[in-house]
């Protein structure tokens, strides 16, 4: 079925599945953590051993979707985009601070890049500290105590940041459609991601990497 001319392909199927699976695992981890640490929820849910098991295995699985997704070119391209800052990203940050109307951005703006980088770092730390708490023979008691402190407070920070991410998504239905179907409105792309929108016609026509904010998906 041909794509309507007013729509742009933003996310391939592999990108969408990596995002959905990682999001599902993260939400389960946060929900089970709340059931373990908040007494009213713990009493309501019960079955603490089962909750711990689900929490541990979902936590261990957190990096798996991304690792599997790296087998796909579109996912590798997005990882490259998200890991690099360009001059336009610094302009976007200054424009956002000044509440300017024009904010140059490629496929991902500077805020999305910072969120992705913070999430990856937090995921690695939460996984490492969780392993120290779970496999008690790996480290002395003092290390496990420190790991527990870092794990608990970082989990709280992740919950707050995730809530902010969800709130931003709720406010932008077109961004949600892009993650749900892979397609976005061309006018929305021109307004929110003008540098990426400008590169898409050439990319669609030639199907080769272009200069700018990384290779096309």
C-alpha positions, 0 to 999 in steps of 0.5 A: 500500500503506497504511503500518503504524500503528507506522511513521513516514515519516522520509525521502522518496525524494529525501532518501534518494537525495541521502544515498546518492549523496553518500555513494558519491561521498565514499567513492570520493574517500576510497578513491582518495585512500588509493590515491594517498597510501599507498604499499602501496595505490598499488603494489597498485592501480597505474594512478595516472592513472586513480585521479587522474581518478576522484578529481578527477571524483568530487570535482567531483561531490560537491555535485551531488546536494544541488544537484539535491535542492534541487528537492524540497520534502522536501530543502529542508525537511531543509536548513532543519532541519539549518542551524538550532539551536533551544533544544532542541538546546542542551538535547540537547547538555547532556543528552548531556554529562550522560548524561541519559536524556531528550534532546529532539530534532526530526527531527535532533538537535544532533549530527546538525546539527553533523555535517551543517554540518561536512560541508558546510563541509569539502566546500566547502573540500576542493573549493576546495583541490582546484581550486587543486591541479588547475588550476595556473594559478589561483594562484601556487605558494605558494597551491598549496602551502598548498592541498595542505597543507590538502587532505591534512590535511582529507581525513584529518579527513574520513576519521576523522569519516566512520568515526565516522559509519559506526560510529554508523550500525552501532550503530543499525539503526533509523536505517539502516532509515530511510535505506534504506526511509524508514520508522522504528518509532514507538517508536524515533522517540519515544525518539530524536526525541521532538519530531519524533515528537510533530509527525508525527501532526498533519503526517500528518493535515493535510499542512501545515507545523507549528511546531517543528523545521521543516516536515514532509517 
